Amino acid sequence: MSGEHTSGALYAILTRLFGDIDLYDFLVWHHYGRKAGHVIGYAMLCLLLYRGWRATFGEPRPWAWKPAVYAWLGTILIASLDEWHQSFIPSRTGRPQDVVLDSVAGLVLLVIAYFWLRRFEAAEQSA
């Protein structure tokens, strides 16, 4: 599933559906689309880890710091192991920048979840 392997098939499908597509433009969008996939995937991973740790700790409140920290550390660990694994595959690259991107994606989702869940917690307390 490297960029080189997916770009050829995807380019063929898109040109068949939409006609001629500038290859340079396609490669730029393909690169950013793959990075967006990483961001979305690792953000969702972090959210699922948060839910899992919250249930493991038996935390009744919607937001708690301990599960959030464990979820983010788990996201960093999995991103690191994924990039390390990719460094052994000839068609892939293991880059520290991707670990940072994936970790920041998880952190951003946790910040969004914090404000979202705190809003509901404050509404419950005032009711």
C-alpha positions, 0 to 999 in steps of 0.5 A, a space after each residue: 500500500 505504498 504511494 507508488 503502488 496506489 498512485 498508479 491504480 488510482 490514477 488509472 481509475 480516475 482518468 477512466 472516470 473523469 478523462 485526462 488529469 494532469 499527472 503533477 496535480 494528481 501526485 500532489 493531491 495523492 500525497 496530501 490525501 494519503 497524509 489526510 488518511 494518516 491524520 484521520 486514522 490516528 485521530 480515530 485510534 486515539 479516540 478509541 484508545 481514550 474510550 478503552 482506557 476510560 472504561 478500563 479505569 472505570 471512569 464515570 465522567 465523560 472526560 478524565 485526564 488519565 485515560 487521555 494521557 494513556 490514549 495519547 501515549 498509546 497513539 505515539 507508541 503505535 505510530 512509532 512502531 508502524 514507522 519502524 516496521 515500514 523502515 524494513 519494507 523496501 517500497 515504504 519509508 519510516 519517517 519520524 515526521 510521520 510519527 509527529 504528524 500521527 501524534 499531533 493528530 491524536 492530540 488535536 482530537 483529544 483537545 477537541 474531545 476535551 472541549 466537547 465533553 466538558 461542554 456536556 459535563 457543564 450542562 449536566 451540572 447546571 441542570 
